[in-house]
Amino acid sequence: MDEEIRKDPEKMIEEIIELLNKKEYGKLRHLVADVNEADIAAIMDSMEDEDSLKMFRILPKDLAADVFPMLEVDDQKYIIMSLSDREASNIIENLWADDATDLLEEMPANVVKKILANASPETRKDINHLLQYPDDSAGSIMTVEYVDLKENMTVNDAIERIRKIGLDSETVNVCYVLDPKRVLKGTVALRYLLIMPQDAMIGKIMNENVISVNTSTDQEEAAQVFQKYDFTVLPVVDNENRMVGIITIDDVVDILEEEATEDIEKMAAIIPSEKPYMKTGIFETYKKRMPWLLLLMISATFTGAIITMYEQALSSYIVLTAYIPMLMDTGGNAGSQASVSIIRSLSLQDIDFGDLPKVIWKEIRVAVICGITLSIVNFFKLILFDRLEPTIAAVICLTLVMVVIFAKLVGSCLPMLADRLGFDPAVMASPLITTIVDAVSLFTYFQLATHILHITA
């Protein structure tokens, strides 16, 4: 029966809540004993705060220590603030230094002070060391638990050291060779230690071509180094090339998710939030969305002003107004396609501002081909199905070509200009570009109609 429940997450949650309500804690502990810690964390994240806290207290000590880092930050904060100072300090002691630092950065200062007061001197030192680095820097996400070796060690000495401190290190796959001043001299992979002669000197077998990042390096740049070299771990050094910590692949996955989420929210004209959707309050969500909505609404009044300007002049060709949505939507879509491609390329460092002329030339050619294709298809549709006069159809199709060209130029140039000025290119994404393109589309449309159809104001 337990095996069937473990395979069904919904049944598992129902069973857990039922056992909690019945206070059958022995059965509950037996039920989750063989469940993966990541699955337990997912179950706890879906529970109410009080039930999640009860569940955490019931877990065996070792399992609780493994589950805690996998919980959402809000759940971690609730649990920590609900435990006694000593219990909270024990949790912190069982976390890697970087995870503990991330958690404490979210906590009130008085709580942090109490927790650190009960923590061991070594843990306190590591956390205080990490707290001094700027947010979103390599120093702020690194951990200080790693295996360090000396050049004059033998392979046998190195393996003995790994056995001694390996359990307290976040990874032993790569070991770092330091000189007496802790300057990073090289690296040695664990697999080489296992196949090399026991009396071989570390200084002779180490890899001296070490790629590292500085503590002040932006976390997104550090993630790009991982992607470029397919690393699973990366050393972090200070300005004097002294080893201070490592960044592991699990931290990079979190960074990439965080950065991608932030870019998506900015591209949708939402102020980024670190909280999950279901844990963000209504008023907080409102505050994240309202500023851009207000700005875009005000800027969209330009399109209304343009329509008003030409309202009397175009009254004899009412049919033209029926194609305004098509022109505006096509322009917005064309601009969005270009902006998304450019923003992605900028984030991957495939292009920079120096490539602007090449980007413009490419987008012009793409826009001309796209615009002509759309216009040809649209022209036959307007003549055969909508029964429009060829002159009116020509106005609409010519506008379509010009709108697509303009939209793709704006969609490609604005993100690159923003990046050049030090702004996030994602800010110059779909909503803002669409607003600009809408206004220009209408102005172009009415200007062409005025001249080609000889409309007088």
MARMAR-377797 format. One line per field, with one value per residue (C-alpha): residue number from 1; x, y, z; residue in one letter. Coordinates in steps of 0.02 Angstrom, whole numbers. Layout:
BEGIN
seq <- NUM ...
px <- X ...
py <- Y ...
pz <- Z ...
type <- A ...
END
This chain:
BEGIN
seq <- 1 2 3 4 5 6 7 8 9 10 11 12 13 14 15 16 17 18 19 20 21 22 23 24 25 26 27 28 29 30 31 32 33 34 35 36 37 38 39 40 41 42 43 44 45 46 47 48 49 50 51 52 53 54 55 56 57 58 59 60 61 62 63 64 65 66 67 68 69 70 71 72 73 74 75 76 77 78 79 80 81 82 83 84 85 86 87 88 89 90 91 92 93 94 95 96 97 98 99 100 101 102 103 104 105 106 107 108 109 110 111 112 113 114 115 116 117 118 119 120 121 122 123 124 125 126 127 128 129 130 131 132 133 134 135 136 137 138 139 140 141 142 143 144 145 146 147 148 149 150 151 152 153 154 155 156 157 158 159 160 161 162 163 164 165 166 167 168 169 170 171 172 173 174 175 176 177 178 179 180 181 182 183 184 185 186 187 188 189 190 191 192 193 194 195 196 197 198 199 200 201 202 203 204 205 206 207 208 209 210 211 212 213 214 215 216 217 218 219 220 221 222 223 224 225 226 227 228 229 230 231 232 233 234 235 236 237 238 239 240 241 242 243 244 245 246 247 248 249 250 251 252 253 254 255 256 257 258 259 260 261 262 263 264 265 266 267 268 269 270 271 272 273 274 275 276 277 278 279 280 281 282 283 284 285 286 287 288 289 290 291 292 293 294 295 296 297 298 299 300 301 302 303 304 305 306 307 308 309 310 311 312 313 314 315 316 317 318 319 320 321 322 323 324 325 326 327 328 329 330 331 332 333 334 335 336 337 338 339 340 341 342 343 344 345 346 347 348 349 350 351 352 353 354 355 356 357 358 359 360 361 362 363 364 365 366 367 368 369 370 371 372 373 374 375 376 377 378 379 380 381 382 383 384 385 386 387 388 389 390 391 392 393 394 395 396 397 398 399 400 401 402 403 404 405 406 407 408 409 410 411 412 413 414 415 416 417 418 419 420 421 422 423 424 425 426 427 428 429 430 431 432 433 434 435 436 437 438 439 440 441 442 443 444 445 446 447 448 449 450 451 452 453 454 455 456 457
px <- 0 140 225 67 50 233 208 60 105 -77 -113 50 -1 -175 -102 27 -104 -219 -78 -32 -212 -223 -53 9 188 268 174 215 400 396 300 429 584 626 559 686 722 678 506 480 527 403 266 306 304 127 67 4 141 85 75 242 322 247 310 485 493 443 579 735 876 985 839 778 951 945 766 785 897 772 624 563 643 478 456 635 607 446 527 683 582 469 613 709 875 971 866 885 1073 1081 994 1118 1263 1203 1189 1329 1396 1324 1150 1157 1210 1068 943 1011 1008 818 799 771 932 882 848 1014 1104 1026 1062 1244 1267 1227 1325 1502 1645 1693 1516 1499 1663 1613 1443 1510 1642 1509 1391 1518 1507 1384 1219 1222 1413 1515 1572 1394 1347 1508 1540 1699 1696 1818 1970 2137 2306 2490 2613 2734 2602 2605 2450 2435 2441 2306 2190 2214 2168 2012 1961 1989 1893 1791 1629 1638 1670 1532 1624 1782 1778 1903 2039 2132 2319 2370 2537 2574 2490 2335 2368 2283 2417 2321 2185 2183 2031 1991 1997 2180 2223 2145 2247 2414 2556 2540 2711 2680 2695 2540 2644 2693 2520 2413 2329 2406 2287 2155 2000 1926 1816 1841 1733 1662 1614 1427 1341 1270 1447 1501 1356 1413 1586 1503 1408 1560 1677 1550 1611 1529 1629 1722 1852 1829 1981 2012 2108 2273 2223 2203 2075 1921 1786 1700 1537 1451 1335 1180 1205 1222 1058 973 1057 1003 824 824 896 780 629 684 706 536 450 537 492 310 322 320 437 535 488 587 431 336 172 58 152 145 2 -131 -75 108 68 -29 121 234 120 40 188 220 34 12 161 108 -71 -12 107 -32 -131 -19 -105 -273 -211 -153 -321 -410 -294 -344 -524 -606 -487 -518 -706 -733 -634 -708 -651 -470 -506 -551 -369 -290 -286 -204 -66 -33 -31 83 203 203 235 376 459 440 521 674 688 678 814 928 899 940 1097 1154 1129 1232 1363 1344 1335 1381 1353 1494 1389 1248 1281 1282 1122 1035 1086 1026 860 825 845 739 607 597 572 443 353 341 280 145 93 74 -33 -132 -158 -243 -347 -404 -447 -527 -614 -635 -677 -574 -518 -338 -284 -347 -271 -106 -109 -135 -1 128 99 123 295 352 282 372 537 521 465 611 735 663 653 836 912 827 889 1067 1059 993 1135 1261 1192 1202 1017 943 898 744 665 659 551 380 264 373 420 239 183 313 274 86 104 222 110 -42 53 127 -41 -134 5 8 -182 -185 -61 -108 -297 -284 -379 -385 -397
py <- 0 121 87 135 296 343 329 451 628 677 521 550 727 670 528 642 772 636 561 736 769 601 633 464 527 354 298 462 445 268 328 459 362 302 452 560 724 825 743 778 961 973 898 1019 1168 1123 1112 1248 1328 1247 1073 1098 1144 991 882 955 923 742 705 615 738 687 686 855 928 864 923 1099 1173 1112 1206 1373 1523 1575 1402 1404 1572 1514 1356 1444 1580 1448 1348 1389 1480 1320 1218 1352 1357 1168 1186 1321 1210 1073 1187 1227 1401 1476 1405 1467 1639 1649 1606 1729 1870 1850 1850 1999 2064 2017 1836 1825 1890 1757 1615 1665 1685 1499 1441 1372 1497 1415 1426 1605 1651 1571 1655 1827 1806 1776 1912 2048 2020 2119 2037 1939 1928 1768 1797 1799 1630 1533 1408 1401 1212 1135 1020 1111 1026 1075 1053 952 822 648 568 461 617 698 548 545 729 699 560 680 834 765 747 931 986 1021 922 816 790 931 977 1143 1161 1315 1387 1441 1609 1519 1578 1459 1363 1222 1089 900 794 652 525 569 541 367 314 398 314 343 426 549 731 841 982 868 804 957 1058 1232 1305 1356 1455 1553 1704 1849 1873 2033 1948 1956 1790 1788 1802 1658 1554 1592 1524 1362 1353 1391 1263 1132 1146 1067 1174 1339 1417 1594 1702 1876 2018 1936 1767 1691 1551 1600 1477 1378 1389 1224 1176 1171 1356 1393 1305 1418 1572 1528 1498 1661 1762 1683 1718 1897 1924 1847 1959 2114 2068 2057 2229 2160 2215 2055 1964 1830 1748 1605 1657 1570 1646 1824 1924 2011 2187 2142 2071 2230 2338 2236 2254 2425 2544 2475 2460 2643 2698 2597 2659 2840 2811 2724 2887 2941 2813 2886 3061 3006 2928 3086 3193 3100 3061 3195 3175 2987 2992 2960 2796 2717 2546 2591 2586 2402 2359 2459 2311 2199 2325 2362 2179 2130 2270 2223 2040 2082 2194 2063 1929 2039 2098 1923 1860 2008 2001 1816 1843 1984 1876 1737 1865 1811 1994 2163 2346 2340 2219 2347 2384 2197 2171 2316 2254 2078 2136 2250 2105 1991 2127 2162 1978 1956 2118 2078 1901 1963 2101 1985 1864 2008 2094 1942 1920 2103 2095 1921 1906 2083 2155 2313 2429 2395 2570 2546 2371 2446 2574 2436 2322 2460 2512 2331 2323 2486 2438 2269 2350 2485 2362 2245 2389 2456 2281 2248 2420 2467 2316 2342 2527 2487 2363 2493 2619 2493 2449 2275 2241 2145 2311 2358 2209 2175 2300 2454 2411 2371 2542 2632 2527 2554 2742 2740 2613 2725 2880 2790 2715 2880 2974 2849 2849 3039 3051 2899 2919 3109 3135 3315 3364
pz <- 0 46 -120 -217 -119 -148 -337 -337 -276 -247 -144 -51 -1 51 155 237 285 352 458 520 572 659 740 680 666 671 516 430 465 394 240 190 245 70 -27 -119 -29 -185 -190 -5 -34 -178 -67 75 -44 -94 88 203 309 472 396 311 479 564 423 438 626 600 472 533 567 420 298 360 327 147 117 185 45 -85 -11 -79 7 88 163 226 310 392 459 522 610 688 763 920 900 932 812 679 705 683 516 462 516 399 247 127 161 0 35 215 156 28 165 294 166 162 352 470 548 726 674 581 735 848 726 701 888 910 756 764 741 576 505 566 482 316 312 361 225 92 154 112 -76 -186 -233 -396 -395 -407 -228 -163 -239 -211 -72 29 54 -71 -71 -79 -109 -111 -255 -147 -100 -174 -250 -94 17 -90 -76 112 120 17 137 282 220 74 171 220 41 -84 -218 -230 -419 -442 -316 -316 -297 -196 -145 36 3 -64 -242 -366 -461 -543 -533 -518 -562 -444 -586 -619 -436 -448 -600 -564 -466 -280 -269 -413 -361 -375 -449 -594 -638 -606 -745 -744 -873 -747 -793 -648 -611 -492 -338 -416 -581 -617 -584 -761 -833 -720 -788 -965 -922 -867 -1031 -1137 -1059 -1000 -820 -669 -547 -564 -448 -382 -345 -275 -359 -312 -385 -213 -203 -102 -157 -294 -390 -427 -568 -456 -418 -604 -644 -516 -592 -769 -712 -615 -760 -888 -777 -753 -941 -980 -853 -919 -1098 -1042 -958 -780 -643 -597 -437 -345 -273 -357 -439 -313 -165 -230 -154 -260 -213 -239 -412 -448 -403 -517 -667 -648 -686 -860 -899 -853 -956 -1108 -1094 -1093 -1238 -1335 -1335 -1479 -1591 -1542 -1580 -1753 -1793 -1734 -1841 -2000 -1953 -2060 -2206 -2218 -2190 -2376 -2362 -2206 -2269 -2228 -2042 -2053 -2091 -1951 -1829 -1959 -1995 -1811 -1761 -1905 -1862 -1678 -1717 -1839 -1709 -1573 -1682 -1711 -1530 -1456 -1575 -1535 -1346 -1345 -1449 -1334 -1179 -1259 -1314 -1495 -1545 -1472 -1517 -1643 -1746 -1766 -1952 -1993 -1892 -1980 -2152 -2113 -2039 -2187 -2308 -2200 -2180 -2366 -2406 -2267 -2311 -2497 -2462 -2343 -2463 -2612 -2512 -2438 -2606 -2683 -2526 -2533 -2718 -2727 -2559 -2491 -2664 -2637 -2774 -2832 -2777 -2598 -2592 -2650 -2509 -2379 -2452 -2475 -2295 -2242 -2324 -2243 -2073 -2072 -2121 -1989 -1854 -1883 -1879 -1717 -1642 -1679 -1642 -1478 -1377 -1442 -1398 -1224 -1198 -1255 -1129 -988 -977 -984 -1168 -1111 -1059 -1244 -1286 -1356 -1265 -1290 -1469 -1512 -1447 -1554 -1708 -1688 -1693 -1843 -1934 -1920 -1973 -2124 -2171 -2169 -2256 -2399 -2410 -2413 -2557 -2662 -2646 -2655 -2495 -2433 -2251
type <- M D E E I R K D P E K M I E E I I E L L N K K E Y G K L R H L V A D V N E A D I A A I M D S M E D E D S L K M F R I L P K D L A A D V F P M L E V D D Q K Y I I M S L S D R E A S N I I E N L W A D D A T D L L E E M P A N V V K K I L A N A S P E T R K D I N H L L Q Y P D D S A G S I M T V E Y V D L K E N M T V N D A I E R I R K I G L D S E T V N V C Y V L D P K R V L K G T V A L R Y L L I M P Q D A M I G K I M N E N V I S V N T S T D Q E E A A Q V F Q K Y D F T V L P V V D N E N R M V G I I T I D D V V D I L E E E A T E D I E K M A A I I P S E K P Y M K T G I F E T Y K K R M P W L L L L M I S A T F T G A I I T M Y E Q A L S S Y I V L T A Y I P M L M D T G G N A G S Q A S V S I I R S L S L Q D I D F G D L P K V I W K E I R V A V I C G I T L S I V N F F K L I L F D R L E P T I A A V I C L T L V M V V I F A K L V G S C L P M L A D R L G F D P A V M A S P L I T T I V D A V S L F T Y F Q L A T H I L H I T A
END
